[in-house]
């Protein structure tokens, strides 16, 4: 069999990882996880150095307390 070699275009891959489509996908997924956590949890999407990233965090004191006691964020990711 012939060997197939694939060479990735670094700038193109970086553009995909930082692009608006990736941010939209992350926004949708992060909002779903925040909704599973309950009230007081929020999400945000941004662009880091090499790729788009999403954060889900407890925005209120009650949510922070809930996450501390019950590991709510970790359980919502499963």
C-alpha positions in Angstrom: 0.0 0.0 0.0 1.1 3.5 -0.6 2.0 5.8 2.3 -0.1 8.9 2.5 1.5 11.9 4.0 -0.5 14.9 5.1 1.1 18.2 5.9 -1.0 20.6 7.8 -0.9 24.3 6.9 -0.2 25.8 10.4 -1.8 29.2 9.6 -4.9 27.6 8.2 -5.3 25.3 11.3 -4.8 28.3 13.6 -7.4 30.2 11.7 -9.9 27.4 12.1 -9.2 27.1 15.9 -9.6 30.8 16.3 -12.5 31.3 13.9 -16.0 32.5 14.4 -17.4 29.0 13.7 -15.3 27.5 16.5 -16.4 30.3 18.9 -20.0 29.6 18.0 -19.6 25.9 18.8 -17.9 26.6 22.0 -20.5 29.2 23.0 -23.3 26.7 22.4 -21.6 23.9 24.4 -20.6 26.2 27.3 -24.1 27.6 27.6 -25.5 24.0 27.7 -23.1 23.1 30.6 -23.9 26.3 32.5 -27.6 25.5 32.1 -27.1 22.0 33.6 -25.3 23.6 36.6 -28.3 25.7 37.5 -28.7 29.3 38.6 -25.7 31.5 39.2 -23.4 29.8 36.6 -22.3 31.7 33.5 -20.1 31.1 30.5 -17.9 33.2 28.3 -16.0 32.5 25.1 -12.8 34.3 24.0 -9.7 33.8 21.9 -6.5 32.8 23.6 -3.0 32.9 22.0 -3.5 29.8 19.8 -7.2 28.9 19.9 -10.7 29.9 21.0 -11.5 28.9 24.6 -14.7 28.7 26.8 -15.0 29.3 30.5 -17.9 28.2 32.7 -17.8 29.7 36.2 -19.9 30.3 39.3 -20.9 34.0 39.1 -22.6 34.3 42.4 -21.6 33.5 46.0 -24.3 30.9 46.2 -23.1 29.2 43.1 -19.5 29.2 44.3 -20.6 27.6 47.6 -22.6 25.0 45.6 -19.7 24.2 43.4 -17.3 24.0 46.4 -19.7 21.6 48.3 -21.0 19.5 45.4 -18.4 19.8 42.5 -21.3 20.9 40.3 -19.1 22.0 37.4 -17.3 18.7 37.3 -20.5 16.8 37.4 -22.1 18.9 34.7 -19.2 18.0 32.3 -19.9 14.3 32.5 
